[in-house]
């Protein structure tokens, strides 16, 4: 029996080979695309920051950052493994490995929550010992408080999509697999904001951080639209969560109220 969201060819007919191939591998393609995006965004930036640490221009990376990086890398590898297992017909392995996602998702969000104030404390301590770093400290703290808004939104939305996806895994596999991809799209602003070749509105505003990640869902969305001739409800759920939360972040960005509240919460 076909699960919701799967396309079945008409009786007595076979789906075109290219169409069937894309139906099977579109989620693997999405996992590869998102993984490459993370690597392109973070690897050059990390190398530059390592060089700055070695030159004494910035503080060493805190342990919380290493933990967060390992968890994020593990999540991307898990997504790639899970989509590949389903594309190759290994459903039982997919279900067994899925238990890991139930642990990784909240651990990743928790690590992100710990990382924000840890980074701020690390930078304050570094500036106290390095006079050259004190000039940009105030501006850096304002930006850190602002960016915490984005990180808070990302953590909440990511975890919500994962929970909804896991709840749907047995009854609606179409919703499950789309929401897992969309959950992973949610934090991609952290990668795109590090790509110097992309337009970037930071630190003045957060439009590009909110909008660039959505573009990475377009290949899957367009294929679904072509195959189903309608918008799958996973995208309506995604829009219902991301649109109002994005507007709220943009409204609070750099506001006096958030700077006051955020400063008290974070340092």
For each residue, the residues with C-beta under 8 A, 3 or more apart:
1:
2: 6 8
3: 6 172 173 174
4: 172 173 174 175
5: 172 173 174 175 177 178 228 232
6: 2 3 173 174
7: 15 23 227 228
8: 2
9: 13 14 15
10: 13
11:
12:
13: 9 10
14: 9 20
15: 7 9 19 20 23
16: 19 20
17: 20 21
18: 21 22
19: 15 16 22 23 227
20: 14 15 16 17 23 24
21: 17 18 24 25
22: 18 19 25 26 223
23: 7 15 19 20 26 227
24: 20 21 87
25: 21 22 28 29 87
26: 22 23 29 30 219 220 223
27: 30 31 83 86 87 177 181 220
28: 25 31 32 80 83 84 87
29: 25 26 32 33 219
30: 26 27 33 34 83 181 219 220
31: 27 28 34 35 76 79 80 82 83 84 181 184
32: 28 29 35 36 80
33: 29 30 36 37 216 219
34: 30 31 37 38 76 79 181 184 185 188 216
35: 31 32 38 39 76 77 79 80
36: 32 33 39 40
37: 33 34 40 41 188 191 192 216
38: 34 35 41 42 72 76 188 191
39: 35 36 42 43
40: 36 37 43 44 191 195
41: 37 38 45 188 190 191 192 193 194 195
42: 38 39 45 46 69 190 191 194
43: 39 40 46 47
44: 40 47 48 194
45: 41 42 48 49 194
46: 42 43 49 50
47: 43 44 50 51
48: 44 45 51 52
49: 45 46 52 53 58 61
50: 46 47 53 54
51: 47 48 54 55
52: 48 49 55 57 58
53: 49 50 56 57 58 59 60 61
54: 50 51
55: 51 52
56: 53 130
57: 52 53
58: 49 52 53 126 133
59: 53 62 122 123 125 126
60: 53
61: 49 53 65 66
62: 59 65 66 115 118 119 122
63: 66 67
64: 67 68 111 114 115 118 119
65: 61 62 68 69 115 118 119
66: 61 62 63 69 70
67: 63 64 70 71 111
68: 64 65 71 72 108 111 112 115
69: 42 65 66 72 73
70: 66 67 73 74
71: 67 68 74 75 104 107 108 111
72: 38 68 69 75 76 108 187
73: 69 70 76 77
74: 70 71 77 78 104
75: 71 72 78 79 101 104 105 108 184
76: 31 34 35 38 72 73 79 80 184
77: 35 73 74 80 81
78: 74 75 81 82 97 100 101 104
79: 31 34 35 75 76 82 83 180 181 184
80: 28 31 32 35 76 77 83 84
81: 77 78 84 85 97
82: 31 78 79 85 86 94 97 98 101 180
83: 27 28 30 31 79 80 86 87 177
84: 28 31 80 81 87 88
85: 81 82 88 90 91 93 94 97
86: 27 82 83 89 90 91 94 177
87: 24 25 27 28 83 84
88: 84 85
89: 86
90: 85 86 93 94
91: 85 86 94 95
92: 95 96
93: 85 90 96 97
94: 82 85 86 90 91 97 98
95: 91 92 98
96: 92 93 99
97: 78 81 82 85 93 94 100 101
98: 82 94 95 101 102 166 169
99: 96 102 103
100: 78 97 103 104
101: 75 78 82 97 98 104 105 162 166 180
102: 98 99 105 106 166
103: 99 100 106 107
104: 71 74 75 78 100 101 107 108
105: 75 101 102 108 109 158 159 162 183
106: 102 103 109 110 159
107: 71 103 104 110 111
108: 68 71 72 75 104 105 111 112 158
109: 105 106 112 113 155 158 159
110: 106 107 113 114
111: 64 67 68 71 107 108 114 115
112: 68 108 109 115 116 151 154 155
113: 109 110 116 155
114: 64 110 111 117 118
115: 62 64 65 68 111 112 118 119
116: 112 113 119 120 144 148 151 266
117: 114 120 121 265 266 267
118: 62 64 65 114 115 121 122
119: 62 64 65 115 116 122 123 144
120: 116 117 123 124 141 144 266 267
121: 117 118 124 125 267
122: 59 62 118 119 125 126
123: 59 119 120 126 127 133 137 140 141 144
124: 120 121 127 128 137 141 267
125: 59 121 122 128 129
126: 58 59 122 123 129 130 133
127: 123 124 130 133 134 137
128: 124 125 134
129: 125 126
130: 56 126 127 133 134
131: 134
132: 135
133: 58 123 126 127 130 136 137
134: 127 128 130 131 137
135: 132
136: 133 139 140
137: 123 124 127 133 134 140 141
138: 141 142
139: 136 142 143
140: 123 136 137 143 144
141: 120 123 124 137 138 144 145 263 267
142: 138 139 145 146 254 259
143: 139 140 146 147 202 203
144: 116 119 120 123 140 141 147 148 266
145: 141 142 148 149 258 259 262 263 266
146: 142 143 149 150 203 206 253 254 258 259 262
147: 143 144 150 151
148: 116 144 145 151 152 262 266
149: 145 146 152 153 206 249 252 253 258 262
150: 146 147 153 154 189 206 209 210 249
151: 112 116 147 148 154 155
152: 148 149 155 156
153: 149 150 156 157 245 246 248 249
154: 112 150 151 157 158 186 187 189 190
155: 109 112 113 151 152 158 159
156: 152 153 159 160 245
157: 153 154 160 161 183 186 241 242 245
158: 105 108 109 154 155 161 162 183 184 186 187
159: 105 106 109 155 156 162 163
160: 156 157 163 164 241
161: 157 158 164 165 179 180 182 183 186 237 238 241
162: 101 105 158 159 165 166 179 180 183
163: 159 160 166 167
164: 160 161 167 168 175 179 237
165: 161 162 168 169 175 176 177 179 180 183
166: 98 101 102 162 163 169 176
167: 163 164
168: 164 165 171 172 173 175 176 179
169: 98 165 166 173 176
170:
171: 168
172: 3 4 5 168 175 176
173: 3 4 5 6 168 169 176 177
174: 3 4 5 6 177 178 232 234
175: 4 5 164 165 168 172 178 179 232 233 234
176: 165 166 168 169 172 173 179 180
177: 5 27 83 86 165 173 174 180 181
178: 5 174 175 181 182 220 224 232 234 235
179: 161 162 164 165 168 175 176 182 183 234 237 238
180: 79 82 101 161 162 165 176 177 183 184
181: 27 30 31 34 79 177 178 184 185 217 220
182: 161 178 179 185 186 217 234 235 238
183: 105 157 158 161 162 165 179 180 186
184: 31 34 75 76 79 158 180 181 187 188
185: 34 181 182 188 213 214 216 217
186: 154 157 158 161 182 183 213 242
187: 72 154 158 184 190 213
188: 34 37 38 41 184 185 191 192 212 213 216
189: 150 154 192 193 208 209 210 212 213
190: 41 42 154 187 193 194
191: 37 38 40 41 42 188 194 195
192: 37 41 188 189 195 198 208 209 212 213
193: 41 189 190 200 202 208 209 212
194: 41 42 44 45 190 191
195: 40 41 191 192 198 200
196:
197:
198: 192 195 208 212
199: 208
200: 193 195 208
201: 204 205 206 207 208 209
202: 143 193 205 206 208 209
203: 143 146
204: 201
205: 201 202 250 253 254
206: 146 149 150 201 202 209 210 249 250 253
207: 201 210 211 250
208: 189 192 193 198 199 200 201 202 211 212
209: 150 189 192 193 201 202 206 212 213
210: 150 189 206 207 213 214 242 246 249 250
211: 207 208 214 215
212: 188 189 192 193 198 208 209 215 216
213: 185 186 187 188 189 192 209 210 216 217
214: 185 210 211 217 218 242
215: 211 212 218
216: 33 34 37 185 188 212 213 219
217: 181 182 185 213 214 220 221 235 238
218: 214 215 221 222
219: 26 29 30 33 216 222 223
220: 26 27 30 178 181 217 223 224
221: 217 218 224 225 231 235
222: 218 219 225 226
223: 22 26 219 220 226 227
224: 178 220 221 227 228 231 232 235
225: 221 222 228 229 230 231
226: 222 223 229
227: 7 19 23 223 224
228: 5 7 224 225 232
229: 225 226
230: 225
231: 221 224 225 235 236
232: 5 174 175 178 224 228 235 236
233: 175 236 237
234: 174 175 178 179 182 237 238
235: 178 182 217 221 224 231 232 238 239
236: 231 232 233 239 240
237: 161 164 179 233 234 240 241
238: 161 179 182 217 234 235 241 242
239: 235 236 242 243
240: 236 237 243 244
241: 157 160 161 237 238 244 245
242: 157 186 210 214 238 239 245 246
243: 239 240 246 247
244: 240 241 247 248
245: 153 156 157 241 242 248 249
246: 153 210 242 243 249 250
247: 243 244 250 251
248: 153 244 245 251 252
249: 149 150 153 206 210 245 246 252 253
250: 205 206 207 210 246 247 253
251: 247 248 255
252: 149 248 249 255 257 258
253: 146 149 205 206 249 250 258
254: 142 146 205 258 259
255: 251 252 258 259
256: 259 260
257: 252 260 261
258: 145 146 149 252 253 254 255 261 262
259: 142 145 146 254 255 256 262 263
260: 256 257 263 264
261: 257 258 264 265
262: 145 146 148 149 258 259 265 266
263: 141 145 259 260 266 267
264: 260 261
265: 117 261 262
266: 116 117 120 144 145 148 262 263
267: 117 120 121 124 141 263
